[in-house]
Amino acid sequence: MYYRDTYAKIDCDAIAHNLSLLKKQSSKALIAVLKANAYGHNDYWTAKTAMESGCCMVAVSSLDEALSLRKQGFYDQILILGHIRPQDIPIAIEQHVSVSVISAEWLNQVVACCSDLRKLIFHIKVDTGMNRIGLKKIEDVHRAIDLILDHNGIPEGIFTHYACADSESKEMCEQQFYTFKEIISACKYPFKWMHAENSAALLSYEDTLTNAARCGLAMYGISPVKSDLDLHPALSLFTHITCVKRIKKEYVGYGAAFQAKEDCIIATLPIGYADGFLRTNQGRFLYCSHEWIEVVGRVCMDQCMVKLPYMLPVGTPVEIISKHCPVTQMAKDLNTIPYEILCILSDRIPRKIYYHQQEVAIINNRLHDQNP
Ligand SMILES: *Cc1c(COP(=O)(O)O)cnc(C)c1O
């Protein structure tokens, strides 16, 4: 349930459609990347859609995110792409959550606190140029494989991450891929999964060695690179007018940052920066009743004001992210990237989930409305 007329619509059919396009584009297995509550789309429903669309597993950033999925009843394979504290490894084992080897030191600590890894699944992260996490030396990769096997773990996968897959020049990708390939051939271990590509690489720099790709943004319907694929954005964001007034040449909002040049009509919307609708939206245009309406004055924590071309009734819907106002445009206007816009949408915004053309759930975390 929710009681404020601002919500995000999540179209799982769009996610399924995007995954089917990506599957046609690439012969590889797809790992659905669901970190940050599936880029704001709701982790559980995205995970469910991804597995029903044939993904081989899902990936998250932390143990908390993995446990969130388990708590909601998701039982397929989950890989943690980031760091997990060595002392929390028993929880990963118990919950059947796969983990990434992020450094030699980390793996030493893991086997020190857990001598029997009880078939825990590992993917070895290779740092080929991001300089974030991962092993750089072939000796370290060899040693990781041995240590995992010696302690009854399973070295199921090996992976790396591209730093510049979304840039025009593929030079950095080529260098990183070359390094990755060298390491894979040197370690002569039959990994079940080898993966390097993210959305941008999947769409613009596909290699012939790896057999899986980690897909985030493109699955949500947004391409990080120029692409001919007919991806459908899965998230849209709506609010409704709560208050309308005629003003004279008056000021609007905090700091009197906007002054009407003539008599005009001001409407109030129940969305603000605490929802992830950033203050830098001041001066941008939203879509309402076939008109573009300007956000005037400062965006407040819970509300903002817009200038209307003519009187519209309270309750009129306003589109913030939609076909008319794509998140890519919003990101450009706000000098950021779609990833950031999507994942800062706060949990104060209920998510209405649509699947198989039906509304299947309304998730309002503030009221602890959880998935099954
Ligand atoms: C987030 C992430 C991805 C997915 O990236 P997209 O650009 O959204 O496809 C893939 N791999 C890793 C390691 C990530 O952190």
The ligand as a MOL file (V3000), in Angstrom:
LIG
                    3D

  0  0  0     0  0            999 V3000
M  V30 BEGIN CTAB
M  V30 COUNTS 15 15 0 0 0
M  V30 BEGIN ATOM
M  V30 1 C 27.7310 -3.0290 -12.0470 0
M  V30 2 C 28.6060 -4.0300 -12.6280 0
M  V30 3 C 28.3020 -4.6230 -13.8660 0
M  V30 4 C 27.1290 -4.2110 -14.7100 0
M  V30 5 O 27.4200 -3.0180 -15.3840 0
M  V30 6 P 26.4140 -2.4120 -16.4590 0
M  V30 7 O 27.1810 -1.3270 -17.0780 0
M  V30 8 O 25.2350 -1.9000 -15.6900 0
M  V30 9 O 26.0380 -3.4950 -17.3680 0
M  V30 10 C 29.1310 -5.6340 -14.2970 0
M  V30 11 N 30.2100 -6.0270 -13.5870 0
M  V30 12 C 30.5280 -5.4710 -12.4040 0
M  V30 13 C 31.7530 -5.9470 -11.6790 0
M  V30 14 C 29.7580 -4.4490 -11.8910 0
M  V30 15 O 30.0920 -3.8850 -10.7300 0
M  V30 END ATOM
M  V30 BEGIN BOND
M  V30 1 1 1 2
M  V30 2 1 2 3
M  V30 3 2 2 14
M  V30 4 1 3 4
M  V30 5 2 3 10
M  V30 6 1 4 5
M  V30 7 1 5 6
M  V30 8 2 6 7
M  V30 9 1 6 8
M  V30 10 1 6 9
M  V30 11 1 10 11
M  V30 12 2 11 12
M  V30 13 1 12 13
M  V30 14 1 12 14
M  V30 15 1 14 15
M  V30 END BOND
M  V30 END CTAB
M  END
